[in-house]
Amino acid sequence: MNLVQLLHEGNSCAPTRCKQYSFDVNQQAQSLSAWEQKYNQHGAGQFNGYLDEIKLPGLHLFEEYTSHAVHQECCVNPNAVWIGFSMDSQRPKVNGLQAETHQLMIRPAQESFELATPQDFHIFGIVIDRELLLNGMQFGSQGQWENAQWETAALVENRLPQHGCWSLVALIRDALSPQSILGQKLIEESAAQAHLHAMLRTAVIDRLSAFQVSTEREPRSYHTRRQALQRLYTEST
């Protein structure tokens, strides 16, 4: 794959596949489209990373690699939900809360959040249409309450911790691979494209249904620091 490879870029209804390699942390921050984000590199030395992604109607799947520890300030595009996870031994933190291998980090649209990732790190991401996610999830008899919990949680966790996030990792890697049958079919122009996209969205939601809201909450120190920063920003403006 070339430095930047775009497929079907001119057709908004067709999937877009892109893989970009970056050698500057600011360039990496700008690689992920439809986001507002800033990256701060921790540690000296040459940064390198990549972003491998595929965009479908209502669904955006990606894998990101960063060579150095990075502090990220992020805000997801409107009407969407971001879900992030990693199987690396070193763990990321969202809003000061560490995510384990059986947990997904989750943040709603247009709400800024902080993400801290260690060096030599791979992270997988799902950005999914909010209504698509909430309508597709099976929330049981307490549907509205659990629906609201998903929208305000920072972490959700697998009901079977030993299973972790492997099924989601495998699905994303399959969708991103030009060598896999799924990866090839996702970029083919055919009458079955809409059906295939719907099947992939259903597969993502089915796997997310194995997760429930975590009881862990963001640390008080994080909120204290955020409030102090907000006061400084207000006073400066």
trRosetta pair geometry for C-beta under 8 A, 3 or more apart (Angstrom, degrees):
i j d omega theta_ij theta_ji phi_ij phi_ji
1 5 4.9 -101 -166 -3 93 146
1 19 5.1 41 136 55 148 138
1 178 7.3 157 -69 -10 112 142
2 5 4.9 125 47 -65 87 94
3 20 7.1 33 158 -137 66 58
3 21 5.9 -89 -146 35 73 102
4 18 6.7 -9 -162 -158 78 93
4 19 7.4 -172 -128 77 37 51
4 20 5.3 15 -100 -99 84 85
5 17 7.0 -17 109 109 95 91
5 18 6.6 174 75 -132 56 46
5 19 5.8 11 38 37 99 87
6 9 4.3 33 147 -63 126 120
6 16 6.4 -17 -157 -162 86 94
6 17 7.3 162 -141 75 37 54
6 18 5.4 5 -94 -93 72 93
7 15 7.4 11 94 99 105 82
7 16 6.6 164 67 -144 65 44
7 17 4.7 14 31 41 114 96
7 187 5.1 2 130 -149 149 130
8 11 5.0 -58 -178 47 92 106
8 14 3.7 -104 173 113 142 133
8 15 6.2 78 61 70 143 51
8 16 6.0 -128 79 -89 90 59
8 17 7.9 70 31 11 96 78
8 187 6.7 -162 -10 -151 123 84
8 189 7.7 154 -96 -71 124 99
9 16 6.1 73 -101 -124 56 109
11 14 3.9 48 96 11 118 114
13 57 6.7 -1 -146 -60 58 121
14 187 7.9 67 171 -142 104 57
14 189 7.0 -33 -117 -97 129 88
14 193 7.3 -47 -120 -173 70 157
15 54 5.8 5 179 -177 118 98
15 55 6.3 161 -157 79 65 52
15 56 5.0 -21 -103 -89 96 74
15 186 5.3 -7 23 159 169 92
15 187 5.8 -101 73 -92 118 64
15 193 7.9 -147 -14 -162 98 116
15 197 7.5 -175 -63 -93 106 112
16 54 7.0 166 84 -154 48 51
16 55 4.5 1 52 48 97 106
17 53 7.3 178 -147 95 49 51
17 54 4.8 -13 -101 -104 78 86
17 55 7.9 -162 -71 20 37 67
17 176 7.6 142 -141 -141 108 60
17 178 7.9 116 158 -77 161 94
17 186 7.7 105 -60 107 119 115
17 187 5.9 -45 -10 -82 130 129
18 51 7.5 6 110 107 97 95
18 52 7.8 -174 96 -145 53 38
18 53 5.5 -6 60 61 88 91
18 54 7.8 164 20 -85 63 43
19 50 6.5 8 -176 180 86 115
19 51 7.2 -177 -146 91 46 51
19 52 4.6 4 -111 -109 94 77
19 53 7.6 164 -82 21 52 59
20 31 4.8 -161 79 -143 142 123
20 50 6.4 172 90 -153 47 68
20 51 5.2 3 54 52 94 92
21 48 7.3 -8 -177 -168 93 91
21 49 7.5 167 -156 91 54 40
21 50 4.8 -29 -102 -97 62 95
22 25 7.7 106 137 -94 127 20
22 27 4.4 176 -146 102 111 107
22 28 4.0 174 90 -72 163 78
22 31 6.0 -107 -54 -46 131 137
22 47 7.3 -26 121 123 94 105
22 48 6.9 161 89 -153 58 45
22 49 4.9 -11 59 64 102 86
22 50 6.7 173 14 -87 77 38
22 51 7.4 39 -13 -5 115 94
23 27 7.0 16 50 52 49 145
23 46 6.8 -24 -168 180 90 100
23 47 6.5 134 -177 86 38 73
23 48 5.5 -8 -110 -101 64 76
24 27 4.1 82 68 5 97 110
24 28 7.0 -165 89 -11 50 82
24 47 6.1 92 -126 68 19 120
25 28 5.5 -49 -151 32 36 116
25 29 6.6 41 150 -23 65 101
25 39 4.7 -138 164 110 98 123
25 40 7.4 70 139 -140 146 10
25 41 4.3 -140 -57 -48 160 112
25 47 4.7 -115 -52 -138 82 176
25 49 7.8 72 -108 5 57 131
25 66 7.9 55 -121 -146 87 113
25 68 7.2 -58 -84 56 121 124
25 70 6.6 176 -146 -115 119 115
26 29 5.5 -47 -151 30 37 115
26 30 6.7 28 153 -12 64 106
26 39 6.6 -163 -89 56 40 101
27 30 5.9 -63 -152 41 33 106
27 31 6.7 51 148 -45 64 97
28 31 5.5 -39 -154 3 36 121
28 39 6.0 -8 82 14 103 166
28 47 7.1 -104 -15 146 133 129
28 49 4.8 39 -111 66 136 135
28 51 7.1 144 -153 -34 74 111
28 64 8.0 104 -174 -163 107 113
28 66 6.7 97 176 -104 160 98
29 32 7.5 -64 -175 27 33 96
29 37 5.2 -147 -164 106 93 96
29 38 6.0 28 -160 -134 153 25
29 39 4.0 -152 -68 -3 115 106
29 72 7.5 174 -113 -127 100 95
31 51 4.5 156 128 18 134 145
32 35 4.9 4 113 24 105 135
32 37 6.7 19 64 30 120 141
32 51 6.0 -147 -68 -142 79 155
32 53 7.5 125 -120 -52 74 154
32 62 7.1 141 -118 117 103 176
32 64 7.4 -27 -68 -86 122 134
34 60 7.7 -153 58 -69 137 166
34 77 4.0 -19 161 -63 99 144
34 127 7.8 154 94 132 124 164
35 74 6.3 -31 -177 -154 120 90
35 75 6.8 148 -169 73 70 55
35 76 6.4 -37 -117 -118 87 40
35 77 6.2 -84 -79 -40 49 85
36 74 7.2 135 86 -162 61 42
36 75 4.2 -5 61 54 106 108
36 112 7.9 -59 91 -100 115 91
37 72 5.9 -8 -168 -171 112 101
37 73 6.3 164 -150 85 58 54
37 74 4.4 1 -104 -107 104 70
37 75 7.0 -167 -67 24 66 62
38 72 7.1 159 79 -153 47 53
38 73 4.7 4 49 50 95 104
39 70 5.1 -26 -160 -166 102 120
39 71 7.4 139 -159 73 50 48
39 72 5.5 -17 -102 -101 70 79
40 70 6.8 142 69 -161 46 64
40 71 4.5 -16 59 59 104 99
40 72 7.8 -165 22 -73 71 35
41 47 5.7 -100 -106 -78 147 131
41 68 5.0 40 -155 98 98 143
41 69 7.5 110 -165 78 54 57
41 70 5.9 -32 -102 -103 51 77
42 68 6.4 178 61 157 57 104
42 69 4.1 -40 63 89 114 106
42 70 6.8 -160 10 -81 87 25
42 71 6.6 80 -37 -17 111 94
43 68 5.0 -158 62 -152 115 112
43 69 5.8 98 -4 33 118 96
43 119 6.6 4 20 -81 160 128
45 67 8.0 -108 110 123 115 122
45 68 6.9 165 72 -82 102 123
46 67 7.9 0 105 89 65 154
47 66 7.5 -27 -162 -162 100 81
47 67 5.8 167 -154 52 52 112
47 68 5.5 -72 -109 7 87 122
48 67 4.8 58 54 -24 70 139
49 64 6.9 15 175 179 117 81
49 65 5.2 -175 -151 96 73 67
49 66 4.4 -7 -102 -102 132 52
49 67 5.9 -130 -63 -9 76 80
50 64 7.3 -168 92 -146 51 48
50 65 5.1 22 43 44 80 105
51 62 6.2 -8 -172 -172 87 126
51 63 7.7 166 -153 85 44 48
51 64 5.1 -5 -107 -107 76 85
52 62 6.3 155 84 -156 50 71
52 63 4.8 -4 58 56 103 92
52 64 7.7 -166 26 -75 65 42
52 176 5.3 73 140 -166 115 136
53 60 6.6 1 -171 -178 115 89
53 61 6.7 164 -151 90 65 49
53 62 3.6 -17 -99 -99 92 103
53 63 7.7 -167 -72 25 58 52
53 176 7.5 -50 -109 -112 12 111
54 60 7.6 -180 90 -151 45 51
54 61 5.4 -3 57 59 87 95
54 62 7.5 176 20 -77 52 63
54 175 5.7 -135 48 143 145 103
54 176 5.9 -159 -14 -98 114 65
54 186 6.5 28 -177 136 149 146
55 59 7.6 163 -158 94 47 53
55 60 4.9 -7 -112 -111 78 86
56 59 4.6 -4 66 66 102 96
56 60 7.4 -169 31 -76 62 42
56 61 7.8 21 7 2 103 97
56 186 7.3 -83 -79 -161 119 111
56 197 4.9 178 -176 -137 130 109
56 200 6.7 83 34 81 173 138
56 201 7.5 -138 103 -58 133 96
57 197 6.0 52 41 166 95 151
58 128 6.7 27 156 -159 75 65
58 129 4.0 -51 -149 -11 86 127
58 132 5.0 96 -176 -40 128 161
58 201 6.3 17 98 -106 120 139
59 126 7.4 -34 -158 -162 84 88
59 127 7.5 146 -159 83 37 58
59 128 5.4 4 -109 -112 72 78
59 129 7.2 -67 -57 -3 58 86
59 132 7.6 -104 -60 109 87 157
59 197 7.5 173 35 -170 124 91
59 200 6.8 -173 90 112 162 107
59 201 5.3 -150 -45 -96 143 90
59 204 6.6 159 -137 12 135 160
60 80 7.9 9 19 -154 118 145
60 125 7.7 -16 112 117 91 100
60 126 7.2 139 78 -163 61 41
60 127 4.0 -5 57 57 113 102
60 128 7.5 -150 30 -66 69 45
61 124 7.9 -15 -170 -174 81 92
61 125 7.3 160 -156 89 39 62
61 126 6.0 -8 -105 -106 68 69
61 172 4.9 -166 -176 -131 121 91
61 175 5.4 45 80 90 157 143
61 176 6.8 -131 115 -57 113 96
61 204 7.9 -139 -80 -94 115 135
62 124 7.2 166 91 -156 50 52
62 125 4.8 -6 61 58 93 102
62 127 8.0 18 8 1 108 99
62 172 7.7 -41 48 -167 13 124
62 176 7.8 100 -126 -89 34 130
63 122 6.5 -8 -175 -168 100 99
63 123 7.4 164 -155 85 55 41
63 124 5.3 -25 -102 -103 74 71
63 125 7.6 178 -83 18 28 76
63 172 6.4 133 -55 138 97 124
63 173 7.3 47 -51 -87 142 70
63 176 6.3 -53 3 -43 113 173
64 122 7.3 156 82 -153 46 50
64 123 5.2 -15 60 61 95 89
64 124 7.9 174 19 -87 71 24
64 125 6.7 28 -4 -6 109 117
65 121 7.0 167 -149 87 54 47
65 122 5.2 -19 -97 -97 81 73
66 70 5.1 -55 160 -10 159 133
66 117 6.0 92 52 102 135 134
66 119 7.7 -106 113 -136 85 40
66 121 5.4 -8 57 58 87 94
66 123 8.0 4 7 7 101 106
67 119 6.6 -2 151 -162 44 82
67 120 6.2 15 -148 -81 47 56
68 119 5.2 -27 -143 -114 31 91
69 116 7.5 7 -176 -178 95 83
69 117 6.7 -175 -147 96 54 56
69 118 5.3 -33 -102 -148 91 37
69 119 4.7 -51 -41 -50 73 76
69 121 7.8 78 -100 -12 50 131
70 116 7.5 -178 90 -148 50 46
70 117 5.2 3 53 55 89 99
70 121 8.0 -131 20 47 100 132
71 114 7.0 -19 -172 -166 87 101
71 115 7.8 153 -162 83 42 50
71 116 5.4 -11 -109 -106 69 81
72 114 6.9 146 81 -161 58 51
72 115 4.2 -15 63 63 113 95
72 116 7.3 -167 22 -75 76 34
72 117 7.0 30 -7 0 115 103
73 112 6.5 0 -178 -169 88 109
73 113 7.9 171 -152 86 50 33
73 114 6.0 -24 -100 -102 62 70
74 82 7.6 -60 138 47 135 174
74 107 7.4 107 98 82 115 161
74 112 6.9 153 82 -151 40 61
74 113 5.7 -26 66 64 90 78
74 114 7.6 150 20 -101 82 21
74 115 5.8 18 1 2 128 116
75 110 6.3 32 -179 -130 106 31
75 111 6.9 177 -134 71 82 23
75 112 4.7 -39 -78 -91 101 67
75 113 7.5 139 -85 15 53 68
76 80 5.4 -126 152 86 118 103
76 81 7.1 59 126 -140 166 15
76 82 4.4 -154 -85 -29 136 114
76 107 6.2 157 -16 103 125 102
76 108 7.2 -146 49 133 131 27
76 109 5.0 -99 92 -113 105 54
76 110 7.0 -78 70 -28 71 38
76 111 7.6 0 30 42 94 67
76 127 6.4 177 -151 -130 115 112
77 80 5.3 38 76 23 82 133
77 109 6.6 -46 96 -135 38 103
77 127 7.1 60 35 -179 103 141
78 109 5.2 84 -143 174 30 136
78 110 5.7 28 -99 -46 68 115
79 109 5.7 42 -2 -54 15 172
79 129 6.4 -8 140 -146 94 74
79 130 5.4 -120 -176 12 55 113
79 131 7.5 -21 -172 -7 99 93
80 109 4.9 109 50 -81 57 112
80 127 5.1 22 168 178 135 93
80 128 6.5 149 -157 75 84 28
80 129 6.0 -59 -106 -102 72 34
80 130 5.9 -142 -107 -37 15 83
81 106 6.5 0 174 -166 107 94
81 107 7.3 165 -161 83 65 41
81 108 5.7 -36 -110 -114 80 52
81 109 6.7 -77 -71 -36 46 80
81 127 7.2 171 80 -150 40 53
81 128 5.7 -23 58 62 91 81
81 129 7.9 17 15 112 83 12
81 130 5.3 112 -29 -97 96 72
81 133 5.5 -51 33 16 137 162
81 151 7.8 -102 -103 -115 124 66
82 105 7.9 -17 119 112 93 89
82 106 7.0 163 89 -150 58 45
82 107 4.9 -6 59 58 104 90
82 108 8.0 -145 23 -69 76 6
82 125 6.6 -28 -162 -161 91 107
82 126 7.4 147 -158 82 44 54
82 127 5.3 -18 -99 -100 69 81
83 104 5.2 -6 -167 175 100 124
83 105 7.0 150 -158 80 46 55
83 106 5.1 -5 -104 -101 75 81
83 125 6.9 145 80 -157 54 56
83 126 4.3 -9 59 59 105 101
83 127 7.7 -176 22 -77 70 36
83 128 7.1 5 5 8 114 107
83 208 7.3 -73 -124 -110 171 122
84 92 7.4 -55 126 84 122 156
84 94 7.4 145 61 -72 119 129
84 99 7.8 141 98 44 88 174
84 104 7.1 141 66 -168 35 72
84 105 4.5 -20 63 62 90 109
84 106 7.9 -176 22 -72 66 39
84 115 7.3 20 64 -127 164 140
84 123 5.7 6 -171 175 108 116
84 124 6.9 159 -152 83 58 50
84 125 4.9 -17 -100 -101 81 80
84 126 7.7 -164 -71 25 42 65
85 99 7.0 -128 -118 148 64 138
85 103 7.3 -176 -117 99 103 48
85 104 4.9 -55 -65 -113 118 69
85 105 6.6 175 -70 15 60 78
85 123 7.2 152 78 -158 24 75
85 124 5.6 -23 67 61 76 97
85 165 4.5 -172 147 -130 150 173
85 168 6.7 66 56 88 142 140
85 169 7.7 -107 100 -63 113 90
86 91 7.5 167 73 -131 116 49
86 92 6.0 100 18 -6 132 115
86 99 7.7 102 33 96 87 119
86 101 7.6 -80 95 -111 56 69
86 121 6.8 -19 -142 -175 159 93
86 122 6.0 147 -138 92 106 65
86 123 4.7 -59 -70 -106 111 64
86 124 6.6 157 -85 12 55 77
87 101 5.6 62 -128 -140 58 107
87 122 7.8 -19 46 84 74 111
87 164 6.7 76 -110 156 98 143
87 165 6.5 -143 -68 63 92 101
87 166 7.1 66 -91 -85 140 70
87 169 6.1 -8 -23 -74 129 156
88 91 7.6 -178 88 -78 86 39
88 118 7.6 -151 117 58 137 115
88 121 5.7 -133 32 -137 171 70
88 122 5.8 144 -48 44 119 81
90 118 3.9 -75 142 56 135 159
90 119 7.6 7 88 50 168 58
90 120 7.8 90 31 72 139 85
90 121 6.5 -90 82 -95 115 102
91 98 5.2 55 124 -167 134 103
91 99 6.2 -173 -174 68 103 60
91 100 6.6 -29 -123 -98 138 42
91 101 7.9 -104 -101 -49 102 69
91 118 7.2 70 53 -13 30 123
92 98 7.5 153 92 -144 36 60
92 99 5.6 -5 73 41 84 110
92 105 7.0 -67 98 -32 121 146
92 115 6.4 -3 178 -173 121 88
92 116 6.3 163 -162 84 69 55
92 117 4.7 -19 -110 -101 105 69
92 118 7.1 -128 -81 -2 59 78
92 121 7.2 108 -68 -171 99 143
92 123 6.5 42 -42 -96 151 126
93 96 5.9 -1 165 -139 124 14
93 97 6.1 149 -160 65 81 30
93 98 5.0 -44 -96 -87 86 55
93 99 7.0 173 -105 0 32 79
93 114 7.9 -6 110 114 91 93
93 115 7.3 163 84 -154 53 43
93 116 4.4 2 53 52 100 106
94 97 5.7 -31 68 60 70 89
94 99 6.2 46 2 -38 102 117
94 105 4.1 137 -32 -144 149 128
94 107 7.0 -147 -170 -51 133 113
94 113 6.3 7 -171 161 91 127
94 114 7.2 148 -160 84 44 58
94 115 5.6 -11 -105 -103 70 74
94 154 5.5 178 103 -178 116 104
94 155 7.2 157 53 -65 124 84
95 113 5.5 -67 -56 -157 100 96
95 114 5.6 116 -87 49 47 87
95 154 5.6 -100 45 -129 127 141
95 218 4.7 -44 125 -120 118 128
95 222 5.5 93 167 169 73 152
96 114 7.2 43 -32 77 69 124
96 218 5.8 86 63 -162 102 86
96 219 4.9 -98 129 36 129 105
96 221 6.7 -173 -162 80 157 90
96 222 3.4 -140 9 -75 149 129
97 154 5.3 91 50 116 148 143
97 155 6.3 -122 128 -31 132 120
97 216 6.1 138 -161 136 125 118
97 217 7.4 -128 -96 132 139 21
97 218 5.1 -95 -40 -105 119 59
97 219 6.7 170 -76 -13 75 81
97 222 7.5 -60 -34 -23 77 159
99 103 4.7 -143 -160 94 79 115
99 104 7.3 -9 -156 -178 130 6
99 105 4.9 -76 -73 -55 151 96
99 155 5.9 -179 -108 -112 87 114
100 103 4.8 81 52 9 72 112
100 157 7.6 26 60 -118 105 113
101 164 4.7 -29 139 -130 94 121
101 165 6.7 -131 174 12 63 96
102 157 5.5 49 121 -161 91 90
102 158 4.4 -99 -172 33 93 108
102 161 4.0 -46 -92 -144 173 70
102 162 7.7 6 -89 -20 131 16
102 163 7.2 87 -125 67 101 60
102 164 4.7 -97 -89 -107 66 54
102 165 7.0 175 -126 -31 31 76
103 155 4.8 -8 -176 -167 125 112
103 156 6.8 155 -156 80 71 35
103 157 4.5 -34 -98 -96 79 84
103 158 7.5 -120 -72 0 38 75
103 165 8.0 -54 58 -48 22 115
103 214 6.2 18 -128 -64 119 142
104 155 6.9 146 74 -156 47 59
104 156 5.0 -13 57 61 100 88
104 157 7.4 -170 16 -81 70 35
104 165 6.6 124 -73 -98 87 126
104 168 7.9 56 -90 18 121 170
104 208 7.7 -27 -1 -128 170 85
104 211 5.9 -16 14 -132 123 163
105 115 7.4 103 147 -114 162 106
105 154 6.7 -27 -146 166 73 69
105 155 6.2 -36 -101 -97 50 68
106 150 7.1 -62 135 -174 157 72
106 153 5.9 37 67 91 121 92
106 154 6.8 166 57 -170 70 21
106 155 7.0 146 18 -104 89 17
106 156 5.7 32 -10 -2 136 104
107 111 6.3 -145 179 78 95 105
107 113 4.8 -108 -123 0 148 154
107 154 7.3 19 -78 -128 77 62
108 111 5.2 50 74 16 87 128
108 130 7.2 48 -146 -107 88 122
108 151 5.5 41 -75 -164 133 76
108 152 7.8 -16 -20 -80 129 37
109 130 6.3 -78 -11 -53 121 128
114 222 7.8 -154 46 -155 132 113
117 121 4.8 -175 166 99 108 161
117 123 6.3 -83 -117 -39 139 134
118 121 5.2 134 71 -67 68 128
124 165 7.6 -180 56 138 132 134
124 168 6.9 152 114 127 146 103
124 169 5.9 -157 -30 -106 162 71
124 172 5.3 133 -156 66 126 166
126 168 7.4 -81 -37 -167 131 122
126 172 7.5 -118 -70 -86 91 123
126 204 6.3 151 -140 -161 142 131
128 132 5.9 -117 166 82 96 115
128 133 4.8 105 110 -61 123 111
128 201 7.6 129 -139 -141 113 91
128 204 6.8 -180 -89 125 139 143
128 205 7.9 146 -166 -73 159 86
129 132 3.8 72 76 9 105 116
129 133 6.7 179 85 -13 53 84
130 133 6.0 -60 -152 35 28 108
130 134 6.3 9 163 -5 67 111
131 134 6.1 -61 -138 45 30 100
131 135 5.6 23 166 -13 68 116
132 135 6.3 -60 -137 43 19 104
132 136 6.0 11 164 -15 59 120
132 201 6.5 -68 174 -172 131 131
132 205 7.7 -123 147 -71 85 130
133 136 6.1 -72 -146 40 20 105
133 137 6.4 22 162 -28 63 107
133 150 7.9 -156 136 140 117 141
133 205 6.7 -174 -129 -107 55 102
133 208 7.3 -46 -148 100 96 165
134 137 6.1 -45 -141 23 30 111
134 147 5.5 68 -154 -147 110 105
134 150 7.1 171 -102 79 88 137
134 151 7.6 6 -87 -61 127 105
136 201 7.5 -136 -89 147 164 97
136 202 7.2 -150 -153 -114 132 58
136 205 4.0 -52 130 -152 134 159
137 147 7.5 156 73 -101 127 78
137 150 7.2 116 43 -50 175 169
137 205 6.4 -130 -71 -167 60 102
137 208 6.8 -74 -98 106 101 111
137 209 6.0 167 -140 -94 72 84
138 209 5.5 38 31 -137 96 127
139 142 6.8 -102 150 84 96 60
139 143 4.0 110 88 -126 119 63
139 144 7.9 140 114 -21 149 23
139 146 4.2 175 -159 76 112 128
139 147 5.6 -48 -83 -52 167 79
140 143 6.5 -173 70 -66 42 69
140 146 7.0 65 46 4 92 154
142 145 4.6 -45 169 48 98 116
142 146 5.3 98 105 -23 93 102
143 146 6.2 -70 -145 42 22 102
143 147 5.9 29 159 -26 64 111
144 147 5.4 -52 -146 32 29 119
144 148 6.6 29 156 -17 63 103
145 148 6.0 -57 -155 35 30 108
145 149 6.5 33 148 -22 64 106
146 149 5.2 -49 -147 33 38 118
146 150 6.6 43 154 -22 66 98
146 213 7.3 -159 -149 -12 76 121
147 150 6.0 -54 -157 30 30 110
147 151 6.9 23 150 -15 62 107
148 151 5.7 -59 -152 36 36 111
148 152 6.5 10 159 -2 69 112
149 152 6.4 -73 -146 47 28 94
149 153 5.8 39 160 -41 69 109
149 213 4.5 -73 149 -54 119 160
150 153 5.9 -45 -134 18 27 116
150 156 6.9 12 -124 -75 80 135
150 213 6.4 -125 -78 -73 55 105
153 156 5.8 83 115 -60 148 82
153 213 4.6 -145 -82 -137 149 98
153 214 6.6 125 -165 37 123 77
154 214 7.7 -64 71 57 71 117
154 216 7.7 -83 68 100 107 91
154 217 7.6 108 22 -143 121 39
154 218 5.7 103 -23 -58 158 97
155 213 7.9 106 92 -163 58 53
155 214 4.0 -15 99 26 103 142
155 216 5.7 7 48 65 137 111
156 208 8.0 45 101 -165 148 84
156 211 4.2 77 138 153 113 121
156 212 6.3 -175 -163 92 91 18
156 213 5.5 -52 -109 -97 83 38
156 214 6.0 -158 -111 -18 22 85
157 161 7.0 -9 170 -94 110 85
157 211 6.1 159 79 -150 16 87
157 212 6.5 -33 62 61 69 68
157 214 4.7 85 -14 -80 110 97
158 161 5.7 144 78 -94 101 36
158 163 5.4 -144 168 71 150 98
158 164 6.2 -150 6 -111 153 9
158 165 7.0 -150 -46 -66 125 58
158 210 5.6 4 -137 131 81 103
158 211 5.6 -52 -84 -95 46 74
159 210 6.0 -120 20 179 97 68
159 211 7.2 -161 -23 -108 75 23
159 212 5.8 68 -72 -3 89 112
160 163 4.5 54 96 2 105 116
160 210 7.2 -52 25 -178 93 114
161 164 7.0 36 176 -67 48 57
163 166 6.5 -117 174 30 62 104
163 167 7.1 -1 168 -14 108 107
163 210 7.1 -71 97 158 144 145
165 168 4.9 -48 -180 43 85 115
165 169 5.8 93 120 -28 87 97
166 169 5.4 -54 -145 37 36 114
166 170 6.2 36 158 -20 69 105
167 170 5.9 -51 -146 35 30 111
167 171 6.5 31 154 -19 62 107
167 207 4.9 -162 111 -132 117 121
167 210 7.6 76 46 22 141 152
168 171 5.7 -55 -147 36 32 111
168 172 6.3 28 157 -16 67 107
168 204 7.5 66 -126 -137 90 70
168 207 5.2 154 -73 140 82 144
168 208 7.7 72 -87 -67 124 67
169 172 6.1 -60 -148 38 28 106
169 173 6.2 24 158 -15 65 111
170 173 5.9 -58 -144 40 28 109
170 174 6.2 31 156 -22 63 109
171 174 5.7 -57 -150 35 28 114
171 175 6.4 25 155 -17 64 107
171 200 8.0 145 179 -153 112 82
171 203 6.0 177 -138 135 139 120
171 204 6.8 174 129 -87 151 68
171 207 6.6 -134 -6 -26 150 159
172 175 5.7 -56 -147 38 32 109
172 176 6.2 22 157 -14 67 112
173 176 5.9 -61 -142 42 29 106
173 177 6.1 35 159 -33 66 109
173 180 8.0 115 127 -34 69 149
174 177 6.0 -52 -143 23 26 113
174 180 4.8 -166 -157 170 67 170
174 182 4.8 46 149 51 101 136
174 183 6.5 -147 161 -39 49 92
175 180 7.8 -57 -54 73 15 140
175 182 5.7 -64 -90 127 52 120
175 183 6.0 130 -175 -86 21 73
175 186 6.2 69 -155 -43 78 160
175 200 6.6 91 -102 -145 128 133
176 183 6.3 -27 89 -108 18 119
177 180 4.0 80 82 -5 118 105
177 182 7.8 70 56 68 92 88
177 183 4.3 -134 79 -34 58 156
178 183 5.3 -127 -91 137 20 129
178 184 6.7 79 -170 -76 52 71
178 187 8.0 -21 -119 21 82 141
179 183 6.7 33 45 62 36 139
179 184 7.7 -12 -175 -47 8 103
180 183 4.1 92 57 8 91 106
180 184 6.8 -158 88 -7 48 85
181 184 5.9 -58 -150 37 28 110
181 185 6.2 21 157 -15 65 111
182 185 5.9 -62 -144 40 29 106
182 186 6.2 35 158 -30 65 106
182 200 7.6 123 -166 -94 119 113
183 186 5.9 -51 -148 25 27 115
183 187 7.4 1 163 1 58 105
184 187 6.9 -81 -164 43 29 92
184 188 6.6 37 148 -37 68 108
185 188 5.4 -47 -146 17 40 119
185 190 7.9 -49 -160 26 79 134
185 196 6.0 -147 136 -141 114 155
186 196 6.7 -159 -98 135 59 131
186 197 7.9 101 -135 -82 84 73
186 200 7.4 49 -102 -55 114 155
188 193 7.4 -156 86 -83 72 98
189 193 7.1 -30 -142 -53 38 136
190 193 5.6 143 65 -41 68 85
192 195 5.1 -59 -167 46 69 116
192 196 5.7 73 135 -28 87 103
193 196 5.6 -59 -147 36 31 111
193 197 6.3 30 157 -19 67 105
194 197 5.8 -53 -148 35 30 112
194 198 6.5 31 153 -19 63 106
195 198 5.7 -55 -150 36 31 112
195 199 6.4 34 151 -21 64 105
196 199 5.6 -53 -150 34 32 113
196 200 6.5 32 152 -18 65 104
197 200 5.7 -54 -150 35 33 110
197 201 6.4 33 153 -18 65 104
198 201 5.7 -52 -147 36 32 112
198 202 6.3 34 153 -19 64 106
199 202 5.7 -55 -149 37 31 113
199 203 6.3 35 151 -23 65 105
200 203 5.5 -50 -146 33 34 114
200 204 6.6 36 153 -20 64 101
201 204 5.8 -52 -152 33 32 111
201 205 6.4 26 153 -13 65 108
202 205 5.8 -58 -146 41 32 108
202 206 6.1 38 154 -25 67 106
203 206 5.7 -50 -145 33 29 114
203 207 6.7 26 157 -15 61 105
204 207 6.0 -63 -157 37 29 107
204 208 6.4 26 150 -17 66 109
205 208 5.5 -54 -145 38 35 113
205 209 6.5 50 151 -35 64 98
206 209 5.6 -46 -157 17 32 119
207 210 6.2 -41 -173 12 44 112
208 211 5.8 -55 -170 27 54 114
218 222 5.1 -89 168 65 104 141
218 223 6.5 109 113 -44 117 96
219 222 4.9 105 68 -4 80 100
219 223 7.7 -156 101 1 49 83
220 223 5.8 -58 -156 39 42 108
220 224 6.1 44 149 -23 73 106
221 224 5.6 -52 -145 36 33 114
221 225 6.3 32 157 -18 66 106
222 225 6.0 -59 -152 37 28 108
222 226 6.3 26 153 -18 65 109
223 226 5.6 -54 -143 38 33 112
223 227 6.2 35 157 -21 66 105
224 227 5.9 -56 -150 35 27 110
224 228 6.5 28 152 -19 62 107
225 228 5.7 -55 -150 35 33 113
225 229 6.4 31 153 -17 66 106
226 229 5.7 -55 -148 38 32 111
226 230 6.3 33 153 -20 65 106
227 230 5.6 -53 -146 36 32 112
227 231 6.5 34 153 -21 64 103
228 231 5.8 -53 -151 33 31 111
228 232 6.5 32 152 -18 63 105
229 232 5.6 -53 -150 36 34 113
229 233 6.3 35 152 -20 66 105
230 233 5.6 -53 -148 36 33 113
230 234 6.3 34 153 -20 66 105
231 234 5.7 -53 -146 36 31 111
231 235 6.3 29 156 -17 65 107
232 235 5.9 -56 -145 38 29 109
232 236 6.2 26 157 -19 64 110
233 236 5.9 -60 -147 37 28 109
233 237 6.4 10 160 -7 64 112
234 237 6.3 -69 -148 43 27 99
